[in-house]
């Protein structure tokens, strides 16, 4: 009797499992593949930033992404964190024109940015940004790597993930097909194309290299203190190991006369 009931229960469960896919049709979102894991310099507890890659990524951001995306949490002086000298920071900042308070007549005035200025935003406000982008808002990239599930691998996959839509896939006007974007329709046109920037260090400028570099830069922008944090963690662990040894030695000494 008992065995029969167990058998019946198992049968019902198997039937339910088989029926489940039919009851919940797969949505477009479920078809998004997992972003392929990349070999990042900042992975693992001993990871740190590949500064050359981050500097190339800054160039990609400045020449390509900054036409649409702001980086509001960054000041030009922060670029010291990826190895720019004060003179390089000053030269980099001075290419950009930013608002600089009021002139003697009380009118707003613009001038070349200094290291103390925030990164220049491409649009004065959200409405202007949407108007220029078919109604979609290009998100601020300061914390984007932390904000998206899949983090650096996901951003890298999006930049590499443009393709022609599969046959029969219905695209909305002004949208672009992307293998890794939820729903596969993204308002951002493919931003990177082979040879789009010219690196001074001779690194090839194919899409995957530029994507890798700009993601390294954005990972640093979102987590500038990561290297210090990891080093502190290692120091704390070493200290705890040392203290454990010391405590054990003291305990043995104190109790050494008790038999
Ligand atoms: C022509 C304007 C334009 C350029 C250039 C551009 N983007 Fe975008 N980007 C957009 C818009 C618009 C969206 C919003 C897309 C949406 O929500 O469908 C977006 C969204 C994104 C997202 C968020 C995706 C998500 O999961 O929501 C990331 C990350 C991103 N862009 C990175 C970049 C990087 C890195 C570059 C430079 C290599 C770049 N973009 C260049 C317009 C642009």
Boltz pocket constraint, residues with backbone or C-beta under 6 A from the ligand:
constraints:
  - pocket:
      binder: B
      contacts: [[A, 60], [A, 61], [A, 64], [A, 65], [A, 66], [A, 67], [A, 68], [A, 69], [A, 133], [A, 136], [A, 137], [A, 138], [A, 139], [A, 144], [A, 148], [A, 155], [A, 158], [A, 159], [A, 185], [A, 186], [A, 187], [A, 188], [A, 189], [A, 191], [A, 192], [A, 214]]
      max_distance: 6.0
